[in-house]
Amino acid sequence: MALRLREISLHLGEEIGLLPDRIAAQLNIVAQAITSWKIVRKGIDARHKPDVLRVYTVEFSCADEVELLKKNAHLTTLSEVKDTHILDTFSLGKKPKILVVGMGPAGLFAALFLAEAGAQVCLVERGRPVAERLQDVQNFWSGGSLNTESNIQFGEGGAGTFSDGKLTSRLNHPAMRHILERLVEFGAPEEILWQAKPHIGSDRLRSVLVQFRRHLLSLGVEIRFSNCLTGFETINAHISAGIVNDHDRIDCDHLILALGHSARDTYQLLADQNVKLEQKPFAVGLRVEHPLELINQIQYGRSSHPQLPAADYRLAWNDPDSGRGVYSFCMCPGGLVVNASSEDGGIVVNGMSDFRRDMPKSNSALVVSVSPEDFSNDDVLAGIHFQRKWEQAAYLAGGASWHAPAQPLLEFLNGRGGQLDSSCQPRVVHADLNSCLPKFVTSSLRKAFPHFNRRMRGFVGPEATLIGVEMRTSAPLRIVRDQQGESISHKGLFPAGEGAGYAGGIMSAAIDGMKAATAIINRYNGS
């Protein structure tokens, strides 16, 4: 048996080695009685800044653990460590042929789960392997042409490859721990297992993807890059094959469609083939960028400390007049704003951080909720048309080049003031951001800024820059599926992940991919 103690605090300057002493002091035992211990969670308490605390949960072993629990029954922070649920493993008697489309988190974990169960898996990705993809992105940022098939949206790892690599989720799912452990197995830092807000970082995530791919290959998974789904075949209304690159046919018993939220041509294909789709809400807005040390000062009461990570934040406000939500999204401490375009003639931006989060600026999306009523169009693809319209407007506002339009926050808010300073790759140009977004979005943002500034004094100031536009927060439609995860219009088709409209982030997408794999496995195992 082992025990777990929560809410053990260390001040800045105190070393982790003091944790056994803190445990002993709280439980009225000698530190030498603790025979082993490990950190299972670490968070930050900045409620009394600048006296910022690091707060730990520790599992430990000692003599007379049963008696210790009895003596400290009044402590709600002390508990026995229960045996954790081990994720079920499956073994298929048959070897069904499964085609998995997309190498983002949903597709990767679906392929992994199926291959380890014994299925015959073919995994296709329209983009390129991560090393070649990085070259394509860097070439674009250096002034080269946009590769519309290999960019920040498309390629090995999906859009999350060029992000902060956040591993947080509002889900409380038993597979969460399993996914984190598999990522560590493939080279992710072990601390993601106990961080309150774990992240890998874009730089470390790339090497994890290479090890992930090698493991899939060792399991016999066939991986095809630069293979875009352009059609599919059915027999008796059941998927029987996928068509890639217009002419290559891949037989399959089931197809897991783990497309990303930017695969607009695939959405068009699905609509043309009468796959049941529906419009869904999403959000659009701008990126805001501040100096890293300013955000640290606001959140911690100090500009830096070697025992503190780069500060993050989460902001949200509901407009009582319109009912629209305005909120921060995909906050990237110590990172870059990047041009994340995937179509000619349209600009979209995103944020990215490396593992160390040590760049001089921090950024976040500030977005406003958009509902299907805003499209005024019954076309199921109307959300895509809406996104594309404003991405093209941003392209024109940037001078009909790949320069992202930007504006000092104070100028956007008040008509004057502030300075234009951005990390955005490849670069920004001064522009009126009112021309890049619908009026209801810009007016909602203006109304939200004073509320945000009350939450974070200094958030609205001369050093803040806005960059446009943020349009790819989530899929603008949903591929309708039943409770087993199967398309309600096409048997054998299992939509999964962000692009299918059922996830938002690396962890939730990975879980959704595993759910699709499990549904197929259960079908063959009769459960």
C-alpha positions as CSV (number, residue, x, y, z in Angstrom):
1,M,0.0,0.0,0.0
2,A,1.1,3.6,-0.5
3,L,-0.4,6.9,0.7
4,R,-1.0,10.2,-1.2
5,L,-0.8,13.6,0.4
6,R,-2.1,16.7,-1.5
7,E,-1.5,20.4,-1.2
8,I,2.2,20.3,0.0
9,S,3.6,23.8,-0.6
10,L,7.1,25.0,-1.3
11,H,8.0,28.7,-1.4
12,L,10.3,30.0,-4.2
13,G,13.9,29.2,-3.3
14,E,13.0,26.0,-1.4
15,E,14.2,22.8,-2.9
16,I,12.1,19.7,-3.8
17,G,14.2,17.7,-1.4
18,L,12.2,19.3,1.4
19,L,9.0,17.5,0.5
20,P,9.6,14.5,2.8
21,D,10.1,17.0,5.7
22,R,6.9,18.8,4.9
23,I,5.0,15.5,4.7
24,A,6.5,14.4,8.1
25,A,5.6,17.8,9.7
26,Q,2.0,17.6,8.5
27,L,1.5,14.0,9.7
28,N,3.6,14.3,12.9
29,I,6.1,11.6,12.0
30,V,9.9,11.7,11.5
31,A,11.1,12.2,7.9
32,Q,13.2,9.1,8.2
33,A,10.0,7.0,8.5
34,I,9.3,7.8,4.8
35,T,10.9,5.0,2.8
36,S,10.1,6.2,-0.7
37,W,8.2,9.0,-2.4
38,K,7.4,10.5,-5.8
39,I,5.7,13.6,-7.1
40,V,2.5,12.8,-8.9
41,R,1.2,16.4,-9.5
42,K,2.7,19.9,-9.5
43,G,0.8,23.2,-9.8
44,I,1.3,26.9,-9.1
45,D,-0.6,28.9,-6.5
46,A,-0.2,32.6,-7.3
47,R,-3.1,34.0,-5.3
48,H,-0.8,35.9,-3.0
49,K,1.7,37.2,-5.4
50,P,4.6,37.8,-5.3
51,D,4.7,35.0,-2.7
52,V,4.1,32.3,-5.3
53,L,3.9,28.8,-4.1
54,R,4.6,25.5,-5.9
55,V,2.0,23.0,-4.8
56,Y,2.6,19.3,-4.9
57,T,0.8,16.0,-4.6
58,V,3.1,13.2,-3.4
59,E,2.8,9.5,-3.1
60,F,4.9,7.9,-0.4
61,S,5.5,4.7,1.6
62,C,6.3,4.4,5.3
63,A,5.9,2.0,8.2
64,D,2.4,1.5,9.7
65,E,0.5,3.1,6.9
66,V,-2.8,1.8,8.2
67,E,-2.2,3.3,11.6
68,L,-1.1,6.6,10.0
69,L,-4.3,6.8,8.1
70,K,-6.4,6.3,11.2
71,K,-4.4,8.9,13.2
72,N,-4.9,11.5,10.4
73,A,-8.5,10.6,9.5
74,H,-9.4,14.3,9.8
75,L,-7.0,15.2,7.0
76,T,-9.0,15.4,3.7
77,T,-5.7,15.8,1.8
78,L,-4.4,12.3,2.9
79,S,-5.7,9.1,1.2
80,E,-4.7,5.6,0.4
81,V,-3.5,5.1,-3.2
82,K,-6.0,2.8,-4.9
83,D,-5.1,0.5,-7.7
84,T,-5.5,2.4,-10.9
85,H,-7.6,1.0,-13.7
86,I,-5.4,-0.6,-16.3
87,L,-6.7,0.2,-19.8
88,D,-8.1,-3.0,-21.3
89,T,-6.1,-4.6,-24.0
90,F,-7.7,-6.4,-26.9
91,S,-6.7,-9.2,-29.2
92,L,-8.6,-9.8,-32.4
93,G,-9.2,-13.3,-33.7
94,K,-9.6,-11.9,-37.2
95,K,-7.3,-9.4,-38.9
96,P,-9.7,-6.9,-40.4
97,K,-8.3,-4.3,-42.9
98,I,-8.6,-0.8,-41.4
99,L,-7.9,2.3,-43.4
100,V,-7.0,5.3,-41.1
101,V,-7.0,8.7,-42.8
102,G,-5.0,11.4,-41.0
103,M,-1.9,11.3,-38.8
104,G,-3.0,13.8,-36.1
105,P,-3.5,12.5,-32.6
106,A,-6.8,10.8,-33.4
107,G,-5.4,8.9,-36.4
108,L,-2.2,8.0,-34.7
109,F,-3.8,6.6,-31.5
110,A,-6.5,4.8,-33.5
111,A,-3.8,3.1,-35.7
112,L,-1.8,2.2,-32.6
113,F,-4.7,0.7,-30.7
114,L,-5.9,-1.3,-33.7
115,A,-2.4,-2.5,-34.7
116,E,-1.6,-3.7,-31.2
117,A,-4.9,-5.6,-31.2
118,G,-3.8,-7.4,-34.4
119,A,-5.7,-5.5,-37.1
120,Q,-4.2,-4.9,-40.5
121,V,-3.8,-1.1,-40.6
122,C,-3.0,1.3,-43.5
123,L,-2.4,4.8,-42.3
124,V,-2.5,7.6,-44.9
125,E,-1.6,11.3,-44.5
126,R,-1.9,14.0,-47.2
127,G,1.1,15.9,-45.9
128,R,4.8,14.9,-45.5
129,P,6.8,13.3,-42.7
130,V,7.7,15.7,-39.9
131,A,11.3,16.5,-40.9
132,E,10.3,17.3,-44.5
133,R,7.2,19.2,-43.3
134,L,9.4,21.4,-41.0
135,Q,11.5,22.3,-44.1
136,D,8.4,23.2,-46.0
137,V,7.2,25.5,-43.2
138,Q,10.6,27.1,-42.7
139,N,10.9,27.7,-46.4
140,F,7.4,29.4,-46.4
141,W,8.4,31.6,-43.4
142,S,11.6,32.5,-45.2
143,G,9.7,34.0,-48.2
144,G,9.2,30.9,-50.2
145,S,5.9,29.6,-51.7
146,L,3.2,28.0,-49.6
147,N,3.0,24.2,-50.0
148,T,-0.7,23.7,-49.8
149,E,-0.2,20.0,-48.9
150,S,2.6,20.3,-46.4
151,N,2.3,23.2,-43.9
152,I,1.3,24.0,-40.4
153,Q,-2.2,22.4,-40.9
154,F,-1.2,19.3,-42.9
155,G,1.5,16.7,-42.3
156,E,2.6,14.1,-39.7
157,G,1.3,15.0,-36.3
158,G,-1.5,17.2,-37.6
159,A,-1.9,20.9,-36.7
160,G,-0.8,20.3,-33.1
161,T,2.8,19.6,-34.4
162,F,3.2,23.4,-34.7
163,S,1.6,24.5,-31.4
164,D,2.4,24.5,-27.8
165,G,1.9,20.7,-27.5
166,K,-0.6,21.2,-24.6
167,L,-1.8,17.9,-23.0
168,T,-4.7,19.3,-21.0
169,S,-8.3,18.4,-21.5
170,R,-11.6,19.0,-19.7
171,L,-12.3,15.3,-20.1
172,N,-11.9,13.0,-17.2
173,H,-11.3,9.8,-19.0
174,P,-9.4,6.6,-17.9
175,A,-7.4,6.7,-21.1
176,M,-5.7,10.0,-20.2
177,R,-3.0,8.4,-18.2
178,H,-2.4,5.8,-20.8
179,I,-1.9,8.4,-23.5
180,L,0.6,10.3,-21.5
181,E,2.5,7.2,-20.7
182,R,2.6,6.2,-24.3
183,L,3.9,9.7,-25.2
184,V,6.7,9.3,-22.6
185,E,7.5,5.9,-24.1
186,F,8.0,7.7,-27.4
187,G,10.3,10.3,-25.9
188,A,8.1,13.0,-24.3
189,P,9.5,14.4,-21.1
190,E,8.5,12.3,-18.0
191,E,7.2,15.4,-16.2
192,I,4.1,15.4,-18.3
193,L,2.9,12.6,-16.0
194,W,2.7,14.9,-13.0
195,Q,2.4,18.5,-14.3
196,A,-0.9,20.2,-13.6
197,K,-0.7,21.7,-17.1
198,P,1.5,19.3,-19.1
199,H,2.9,20.3,-22.4
200,I,5.5,18.8,-24.8
201,G,6.4,21.9,-26.9
202,S,6.6,21.9,-30.6
203,D,10.3,21.0,-30.7
204,R,10.0,17.9,-28.5
205,L,6.8,16.8,-30.1
206,R,8.5,16.4,-33.5
207,S,11.0,13.8,-32.1
208,V,8.1,12.0,-30.3
209,L,6.3,11.7,-33.7
210,V,9.3,10.0,-35.3
211,Q,9.5,7.4,-32.5
212,F,5.7,6.9,-32.7
213,R,6.0,6.3,-36.4
214,R,8.8,3.8,-35.9
215,H,6.7,1.9,-33.4
216,L,3.8,1.7,-35.8
217,L,6.0,0.4,-38.5
218,S,7.3,-2.3,-36.2
219,L,3.7,-3.4,-35.6
220,G,3.3,-3.8,-39.4
221,V,1.3,-0.6,-40.0
222,E,1.6,0.5,-43.6
223,I,2.2,4.3,-43.7
224,R,1.7,6.3,-46.8
225,F,2.6,10.0,-46.9
226,S,1.5,12.5,-49.6
227,N,-1.7,10.4,-49.9
228,C,-4.9,12.5,-49.9
229,L,-8.3,10.8,-49.6
230,T,-10.2,11.8,-52.8
231,G,-13.0,9.3,-52.8
232,F,-14.3,6.0,-51.4
233,E,-16.3,3.0,-52.5
234,T,-19.2,1.2,-50.9
235,I,-20.9,-2.2,-51.2
236,N,-24.4,-2.4,-49.9
237,A,-24.0,1.1,-48.3
238,H,-20.9,-0.1,-46.4
239,I,-17.5,1.4,-46.9
240,S,-15.3,-1.1,-48.9
241,A,-12.4,1.0,-50.1
242,G,-10.8,4.4,-50.0
243,I,-9.4,6.2,-53.0
244,V,-6.3,8.3,-52.6
245,N,-4.7,10.7,-55.0
246,D,-7.7,10.2,-57.4
247,H,-6.6,6.8,-58.6
248,D,-5.1,4.5,-55.9
249,R,-7.6,2.1,-54.3
250,I,-7.1,0.8,-50.8
251,D,-9.5,-2.0,-49.8
252,C,-10.8,-1.8,-46.2
253,D,-13.4,-3.3,-43.9
254,H,-13.7,0.0,-42.0
255,L,-12.4,3.5,-42.5
256,I,-11.5,5.8,-39.6
257,L,-11.7,9.4,-40.9
258,A,-9.4,11.4,-38.6
259,L,-9.1,14.4,-40.9
260,G,-8.0,17.8,-39.4
261,H,-10.2,20.8,-39.1
262,S,-8.7,22.4,-42.2
263,A,-9.3,19.6,-44.7
264,R,-11.8,21.7,-46.6
265,D,-11.6,19.7,-49.8
266,T,-12.3,16.5,-47.9
267,Y,-15.4,18.1,-46.4
268,Q,-16.5,19.0,-49.9
269,L,-15.9,15.3,-50.9
270,L,-18.1,14.1,-48.0
271,A,-20.9,16.6,-48.9
272,D,-20.7,15.4,-52.6
273,Q,-21.0,11.8,-51.4
274,N,-24.0,12.6,-49.2
275,V,-22.2,11.7,-46.0
276,K,-24.4,13.2,-43.2
277,L,-22.9,16.5,-42.0
278,E,-24.2,19.3,-39.9
279,Q,-23.2,22.9,-39.1
280,K,-21.7,23.6,-35.7
281,P,-20.6,26.6,-33.7
282,F,-16.9,27.6,-33.6
283,A,-15.0,30.8,-32.8
284,V,-13.0,33.4,-34.6
285,G,-10.9,36.4,-33.7
286,L,-7.3,37.6,-33.4
287,R,-4.0,36.7,-31.7
288,V,-2.8,39.0,-28.9
289,E,0.9,39.3,-28.1
290,H,2.6,40.7,-25.0
291,P,6.2,40.6,-23.7
292,L,6.7,37.4,-21.7
293,E,8.0,39.4,-18.7
294,L,4.9,41.5,-18.6
295,I,2.6,38.5,-18.4
296,N,4.8,37.0,-15.7
297,Q,4.6,40.3,-13.8
298,I,0.8,40.4,-14.0
299,Q,0.4,36.7,-13.0
300,Y,3.2,36.2,-10.6
301,G,4.0,39.7,-9.3
302,R,7.6,39.2,-10.7
303,S,9.1,39.2,-14.1
304,S,10.9,35.9,-13.8
305,H,12.2,33.2,-11.4
306,P,14.1,30.1,-12.2
307,Q,11.6,27.9,-10.3
308,L,8.6,29.3,-12.1
309,P,7.4,28.4,-15.6
310,A,6.4,31.1,-18.1
311,A,3.1,32.3,-16.9
312,D,-0.1,31.5,-18.7
313,Y,-3.6,32.8,-18.4
314,R,-7.2,32.0,-19.3
315,L,-9.8,34.8,-19.8
316,A,-13.5,34.6,-20.6
317,W,-16.4,37.0,-20.7
318,N,-20.0,36.7,-21.8
319,D,-21.6,39.7,-23.6
320,P,-24.9,40.1,-21.8
321,D,-26.4,42.0,-24.8
322,S,-25.6,39.4,-27.6
323,G,-25.0,36.3,-25.5
324,R,-21.7,35.7,-27.2
325,G,-18.8,34.3,-25.4
326,V,-15.4,36.0,-25.7
327,Y,-12.4,34.1,-24.5
328,S,-8.7,33.3,-24.7
329,F,-7.7,30.1,-26.5
330,C,-4.5,28.1,-27.1
331,M,-2.4,30.4,-24.9
332,C,1.3,30.0,-25.8
333,P,3.7,31.3,-23.1
334,G,7.2,32.3,-24.3
335,G,6.4,31.4,-27.9
336,L,5.7,32.8,-31.4
337,V,2.8,33.8,-33.5
338,V,3.0,32.0,-36.9
339,N,1.3,32.2,-40.3
340,A,-0.6,29.0,-40.4
341,S,-2.2,29.3,-43.8
342,S,-3.0,26.3,-45.9
343,E,-4.8,27.9,-48.9
344,D,-3.5,30.4,-51.5
345,G,-4.9,33.9,-51.0
346,G,-5.9,33.5,-47.3
347,I,-4.1,34.2,-44.1
348,V,-4.7,32.5,-40.8
349,V,-2.5,32.8,-37.7
350,N,-1.8,30.5,-34.8
351,G,0.5,30.3,-31.7
352,M,3.5,28.0,-31.1
353,S,5.9,27.4,-28.2
354,D,8.9,25.1,-27.7
355,F,9.3,23.0,-24.6
356,R,11.3,25.6,-22.7
357,R,8.9,28.4,-23.5
358,D,11.8,30.9,-23.4
359,M,11.0,33.2,-26.3
360,P,10.6,36.9,-25.3
361,K,6.9,37.1,-26.0
362,S,3.7,35.3,-25.0
363,N,0.6,35.1,-27.2
364,S,-3.0,33.8,-27.1
365,A,-6.0,33.7,-29.4
366,L,-8.8,36.0,-28.3
367,V,-11.9,34.7,-30.0
368,V,-15.7,35.3,-30.2
369,S,-18.3,32.6,-30.6
370,V,-19.9,32.1,-34.0
371,S,-23.1,30.2,-34.5
372,P,-24.7,28.8,-37.6
373,E,-27.2,31.6,-37.5
374,D,-24.4,34.0,-38.3
375,F,-23.9,32.3,-41.7
376,S,-27.5,33.0,-43.0
377,N,-27.1,30.0,-45.3
378,D,-28.5,26.4,-45.2
379,D,-25.4,25.1,-47.0
380,V,-23.7,22.6,-44.6
381,L,-20.3,24.0,-45.7
382,A,-21.3,27.6,-44.9
383,G,-19.0,27.8,-42.0
384,I,-16.1,27.0,-44.3
385,H,-17.2,29.8,-46.7
386,F,-17.4,32.1,-43.7
387,Q,-13.8,31.3,-42.6
388,R,-12.4,31.6,-46.1
389,K,-14.1,35.0,-46.6
390,W,-12.3,36.6,-43.7
391,E,-9.0,34.8,-44.3
392,Q,-9.0,36.3,-47.8
393,A,-9.8,39.7,-46.3
394,A,-6.8,39.3,-44.0
395,Y,-4.6,38.4,-47.0
396,L,-5.7,41.7,-48.7
397,A,-5.2,43.7,-45.5
398,G,-1.7,42.4,-45.3
399,G,-0.9,43.7,-48.8
400,A,-1.9,40.7,-50.8
401,S,1.2,38.9,-49.6
402,W,2.0,36.5,-46.8
403,H,2.4,39.3,-44.3
404,A,-0.1,39.1,-41.4
405,P,-2.1,42.2,-40.7
406,A,-1.5,43.6,-37.2
407,Q,-2.4,46.6,-35.1
408,P,-1.5,47.9,-31.6
409,L,-4.2,46.9,-29.2
410,L,-4.7,50.4,-28.0
411,E,-5.2,51.7,-31.5
412,F,-7.7,48.9,-32.2
413,L,-9.5,49.8,-29.0
414,N,-9.3,53.6,-28.9
415,G,-8.1,54.7,-32.4
416,R,-4.6,55.7,-31.4
417,G,-1.7,54.7,-29.1
418,G,0.5,51.6,-28.6
419,Q,3.3,50.2,-30.7
420,L,3.5,47.5,-33.3
421,D,5.9,44.7,-32.3
422,S,5.3,41.1,-33.1
423,S,7.2,37.8,-33.3
424,C,5.0,36.7,-36.1
425,Q,6.6,34.5,-38.8
426,P,7.4,35.6,-41.5
427,R,6.4,39.2,-40.6
428,V,3.5,41.6,-40.0
429,V,2.3,44.8,-41.6
430,H,0.3,47.6,-40.0
431,A,-3.4,47.3,-41.0
432,D,-6.9,48.2,-39.8
433,L,-8.1,44.9,-38.3
434,N,-11.7,46.0,-38.7
435,S,-11.5,45.0,-42.4
436,C,-10.5,41.5,-41.5
437,L,-13.4,40.4,-39.2
438,P,-17.2,40.8,-39.1
439,K,-18.4,43.8,-37.1
440,F,-20.0,41.6,-34.4
441,V,-16.6,40.1,-33.7
442,T,-14.7,43.3,-33.5
443,S,-17.4,45.0,-31.3
444,S,-17.5,42.0,-29.0
445,L,-13.7,42.1,-28.6
446,R,-13.7,45.8,-27.8
447,K,-16.4,45.3,-25.1
448,A,-14.4,42.4,-23.6
449,F,-11.0,44.2,-23.3
450,P,-11.9,46.3,-20.2
451,H,-13.2,43.2,-18.4
452,F,-10.0,41.3,-19.3
453,N,-7.9,44.3,-18.1
454,R,-9.7,44.2,-14.7
455,R,-8.8,40.5,-14.4
456,M,-5.2,41.1,-15.5
457,R,-4.1,44.7,-14.8
458,G,-1.8,45.8,-17.6
459,F,-3.2,43.4,-20.2
460,V,-4.5,46.4,-22.2
461,G,-1.5,48.6,-22.7
462,P,1.0,50.0,-25.2
463,E,3.1,46.8,-25.5
464,A,0.2,44.6,-26.7
465,T,-0.2,43.8,-30.4
466,L,-3.1,42.2,-32.2
467,I,-2.5,39.9,-35.2
468,G,-5.1,38.6,-37.6
469,V,-6.8,36.4,-38.2
470,E,-7.5,33.4,-35.9
471,M,-10.1,31.2,-37.8
472,R,-9.2,27.6,-37.2
473,T,-10.1,27.2,-33.5
474,S,-12.2,24.1,-34.3
475,A,-14.1,22.4,-37.2
476,P,-16.9,24.5,-38.7
477,L,-19.1,21.4,-39.1
478,R,-19.6,17.9,-37.6
479,I,-19.7,14.5,-39.3
480,V,-22.8,13.0,-37.7
481,R,-22.2,9.7,-36.0
482,D,-24.2,7.3,-33.7
483,Q,-23.4,6.3,-30.2
484,Q,-20.9,3.7,-31.4
485,G,-19.0,6.4,-33.4
486,E,-20.2,5.2,-36.8
487,S,-21.5,7.5,-39.5
488,I,-25.3,7.5,-39.5
489,S,-25.3,7.6,-43.3
490,H,-22.4,5.3,-44.3
491,K,-21.7,2.1,-42.4
492,G,-18.1,1.3,-41.8
493,L,-17.1,5.0,-41.7
494,F,-15.9,6.2,-38.3
495,P,-15.3,9.9,-38.1
496,A,-12.9,10.9,-35.2
497,G,-11.0,13.8,-33.7
498,E,-11.1,17.5,-34.2
499,G,-11.9,17.5,-37.9
500,A,-14.9,15.3,-37.3
501,G,-16.2,17.9,-34.9
502,Y,-15.8,15.8,-31.7
503,A,-12.6,16.9,-30.0
504,G,-10.5,20.0,-29.3
505,G,-6.9,19.5,-28.6
506,I,-4.3,16.7,-28.6
507,M,-5.6,14.7,-25.6
508,S,-9.3,14.7,-26.5
509,A,-8.5,13.9,-30.1
510,A,-6.3,11.0,-29.1
511,I,-9.0,9.6,-26.9
512,D,-11.6,10.0,-29.7
513,G,-9.3,8.1,-32.0
514,M,-9.0,5.3,-29.4
515,K,-12.8,5.2,-29.0
516,A,-13.2,4.7,-32.8
517,A,-10.6,1.9,-32.7
518,T,-12.4,0.3,-29.7
519,A,-15.8,0.4,-31.4
520,I,-14.3,-1.5,-34.3
521,I,-12.6,-4.0,-32.1
522,N,-15.7,-4.6,-30.1
523,R,-17.6,-5.3,-33.3
524,Y,-15.3,-8.2,-34.1
525,N,-15.1,-9.5,-30.6
526,G,-18.9,-9.5,-30.3
527,S,-19.0,-7.0,-27.3
